[in-house]
Amino acid sequence: MEMRPDTLAMGKRFRPMTSAATWNSVNAETYDTDFGFWIVSGRIERFTGPSDKVENQTPLNISTDTVYHTNTTNMPITLSNPFHAQDRLTLTLSAAALLVSTLILPAAYRDYKIFKSYGPGGVPNNAVGWVLVRALFQPFGREMVSTDQYVKRIAAAEGHGKGNEGFLSLTKEQFREERPVVGPHVVPQRQITQLPDEAVMEKFRTAFTAFGHRNHHLTKFQKSNLERHADGLFVADHIPVSGIAETMKREIAHIHSGNDHSVHMVLAPADCIKVIVAGWGQRHAFSGTRAMTFLSLGTRPDIPAEYVLIYAPRTEAEIETVMQIVSASVQFTTGREDVR
């Protein structure tokens, strides 16, 4: 029998049928919009090839604008491609992958190149070390240039740093014009701008070594506890130590000779204020925390708040300034002022 459009309910738009064909039963959720449809006992039938009449099947003429279904169900027939949801998911994942590849990966690679540029340090200078620092170490880092905590430590008479006086005296002419940029990683701590040339680096290493030997009554050289790649200056074995020097396991200072030639050292609280104000240094990101001991599983000492980074000298005059700061470090850690 012929079915009139007014006895049908309106459904979903689709493209017109194409050619004469046989009708095979299909689920309404798996239709192909290039084919036509029949109504068969309340089901949608797909037109797939030429055929004679099919018993109990009523042909339905479907316009190019509207699909109809019988009133027997009173439910709209949803004609949707099952691959649409999957295609949307694939498109979303592809877009996310494109975002990662165009934005995140290049930024990560640039960050890794900066990490590699530091050279040898307290962590492996490779991809494993980089991942460890970024994923595990970075959250423990703290602010590095305020001086409030040193004022508090002086007031509490912590350590033996001669109170507000300290051991260091810097003139205005010795102040740095601006601070260098220090790398974004908490370890290893290195400056990445205002680097000295090779000639200045060599003169600085020579001056540092000569200072240690000249003060053999107070100091000695041995492998750094923290950097492990270079020798550090230590309090001599016969000098009794306590407080911060004991915490540092007698280590006074070490040069980062593998790259920038900055220096880590321990200073009296008052001297920490002086070098920060003069633009000559900053704290380590772990200074004043137990992060180093925790992250190294007890193999490396805690870093006190007085553990600071002194920027690399760029001229012979700046070498003299840095060696003056090293001398103040020796006086603080040994408790002696007979430094040569």
N, C-alpha and C positions, 0 to 999 in steps of 0.2 A: 504494500500500500504506500501511497505517497504521503509524506509528512510535511505539514505546513510550518512555515517559520514561526507563526503565532502560537503554535503548540510547543515550541522549544524555548529553552532558557538560554540567555546569552552567555558565552564563555570567553575564551582567550583568542587574541588575534594570531594569524599565521599566514604563511605564503600559500598561494593557490596550488591545487593539485596539478600534476604534470601530464601524465598519459594514462591510457587505459591499461589495466593490469588486474591481476588476481588479488583478492583481499585475504589477508592472513590475520588471525587474531594477535593483537599486541596489547600490552599493558599501556594505559594512558600516560604513564610516566616515562615511556621509552619510545616516543613517536619520532618520526623524521619529518621535518617541515617541508620536504620536497615531495611528499606523497599526500594523497587524499585519504578520507576516512569514511567508513560506513557505521551506522548504528546497528548492532546485533545484540538483541536481548539485553539492552542496557549497557553493553560493552562497546568500546571503540574498536573498529576493525581497520587495519591499514591496507591500502590498495597497493599491491606489489606486482601484478601481472595480469595479462588478459585471461578472461574466464567467462563461462556461461553464467546463468543465474545460480546463485547460491541460496539454498533453502533457508528460510527464516531470516534472511538478511534483507534489510531495507536500505537502498542507496540514499545517501544524504548529500544534497548539493550544498557545498560549503562556499560561501563567498570569500573574496580576497580580504575582506575586512573582519569577518566574524565567524567564530566556530560556535555551533549550537549542540546542546545535548537534550535528551528526552526529559520530560517532567517526572518520569518514574522515580528518579533519585532525589530530586530537589537539591542536589549538590552540584556546585560548579566543577567542571572537569578541568583539572590543572594539566596543561600540556607544557612540560618543561623538559629540557634536555638533561639527562642524568650527569652529563659531563660538565655542566655549567659550574656547579659547586666546586668540583675538582679543579676546573680551569681557574676559578677565582683563587683557590688556595695556591696553585702553582704560580699564578701571577704575583700574588702577595710575597711568596717566598723568593721569587726571582727579583722582585723589587728590593727586598731586604738584603739579598746577596749583593745586588748592585750597589746599594748604599754602603755596605761594609767594604766592598772592594774599592769604591771610589773615595770614601772619606776616612773610615777607621783604619784600614790597612796602611795607607800611605802615612798617616799620622803615627801609627805604631812603629813603622819602619824608621821614620825620622827620629823618634824617641830612642829606638834601639841604637841608631848610629851615634847619637850623643853619648849614650851609655858606653859604647865601645871606645869612643874617643878618650875616655878617662884613662885608659891603660890599666895596668895591674892595680888591684886594690884589695880590700878585705873580703870581697866576694868574687866568684869566677867572672872573668871578663868575657862572657859568652852569652848565648841565648838563655841558658839555664839560670845564670846569675841575674840576667835582666828580668826574667819572669819572677824569680824569687823576690827581687827588690820591689817590683811593681805590685805584685799580688800579696806579699806577706809583710815586707818591711815598711812600705810607704805609710800605712795607717798609723805607725808609731811616731812619725816625725812631728816636731814642734816648731814653733816660731823661733827665729834665730838672732834677732838684732835688738830686742828690747834690753834695757839695763835694770829694770825694776828689781829683779830677783837678786842682783848683786848688791843693791842698796840694802835689801832685807838681810842678806847674809852678813854684810859688814856690821849691821846693827845688832845681829845676833851673835857677833864675835865668833863665827864659824871659821875654822882653819887657823892658820898663823900668818895671815897676809898683811900684817901691819895696818890693819884697819883701813881708814880712808886714804892713807898715804901710799901704800903699795911699794913697789920696787922700781917702777918705770916712770920716766919723765920724758914726755914728747913735746917738742915745740910746735907752734903753729905751722912753721915751714915744713915740718915733717908730715903733716896731714896729707892724705890722698885727696885728690880733687873729686873723685867719684869711685864708688865701689865697682868692682868687676861683676859680671854676671856669673853666678854659681849655678852649676847644673841642677836640673829639677829632681834628681834622684837623691834619696836620703843617704844612700851609700853607693859607691864611694863619693865623698864630698870633694868636689873639684871645681875650680873656676874655669870658665870656658871663654872668657874675653880678657883683654889686657895681659896677654901672656908675654913673658920675657923671651928674648932671642937666645940662641944657643950659647953665645959668648957669656951672657949674663948668668945663664943657668950654671955653666961650668964654674964661674967665679964664685957663685953662691955656694955650690957644693964644696968647693975648696975652703971657703971661709968657715962653713959649718963644721967640717972635719977638723980644721986647724983649731977651732974653738974648743972642741971636745978634747983633743989631745992636750991642749994648753991647760985645761982644767981637770986633768986626770986625777987630781986629789979629791975631786967632787963627783966626777962623772965617768962613764964608760960607754962604749958602743956595743950594742948587740941587736939581734933581730927584733924588729918592732912586734909588740904583742898584738897590735891592732891591724897593721897593714900587711905584715908577713913577707912583703916583697922587697923591703929595704931595711937597712940598719936604722935604729933609733938611738937617741941619746938618753941614757939611764942614770939614775943616782947610783954612785959607786957603792959596792957591797958593804964597805966599812962605815958608811954613813947611816945612822939610825933614821928610820922614816915612820911617819904616822899619818893619820887622816887621809887627805887626798892622794898623797904620794904612795901610801900603802894601797889604797884602792886601785891606783893605776899600775900597781905592781912595779913601781920604781920608774916607769917610763916618763920622760920629761917632754921629749919632742921628736918628731921625725919629718923629713922632707918627702914630698911626693915626687921623687926623682924620676918616675916613669913618664911623667907628662908635664903638668903645669908648674911644678916646683913651689906650690903653696906649702904651708907648714901647719901641722897640728901640734899644739902644745898646751900645757896647763899653766894658768896664770893666777895670781892672787885676785880676789874679787874686785878690788879697786883697779887693778891693772886691766881686767876684762872690760870695765867701763871705759877706761882710757882708749883702748885699741878700737872699741866699737865706735866711740864718739869721733875718733880721729879718722875713721873710714878705713882702718887697717885690718879689720877682722869681724868675725861673727861666730856665734856658737855652732856646734855640731847639732844636727836635727835631733839626735838622741841625748844631748847633754842634759844632765839632771834627771834622767829616767833610768829604769832598769831594763830598757828594751834590748840593749846589746847582750846582756847576760842571758835574758830570756830567749832571744832569737838564736844565740850561739850555743844554747843548751849548757851554759856555764863554762864554755871554753875560753871566753873573753871577758874582761872586766867590765863593770858598770862604767859609764862615762859620766863624770861629775859635771856640774854646771860650769865649772871653770875650764873645761876642755874646749878650746876655741880653734878656729881656722884663721891663720894669718895669711893674707894674700901674698902672692909671689912678687918679689922685687923685680923691677924692670930696668934699674940703673944701678951703678956702683953706689950712689948715695942711698938708694933704697935698700941695698944689701946691708949697709951699715945700720939702717933703722931696724931692719928685721933681726939682725944679730943683737941689737940692743934689747929687743923684746925677748929673744932667746935667753939672754943673760938674766933678765928679770924672772924668767921661768925657772932657771936653775936656782936662783936665790930663794924663790918661793918653795920649791919642792925639797931642797936640801936644808933650808933654814939657816944657810950660811951666806955671808955677804962678801967673802974673800974670793970673788970671781975675777979671773984674769982676762 
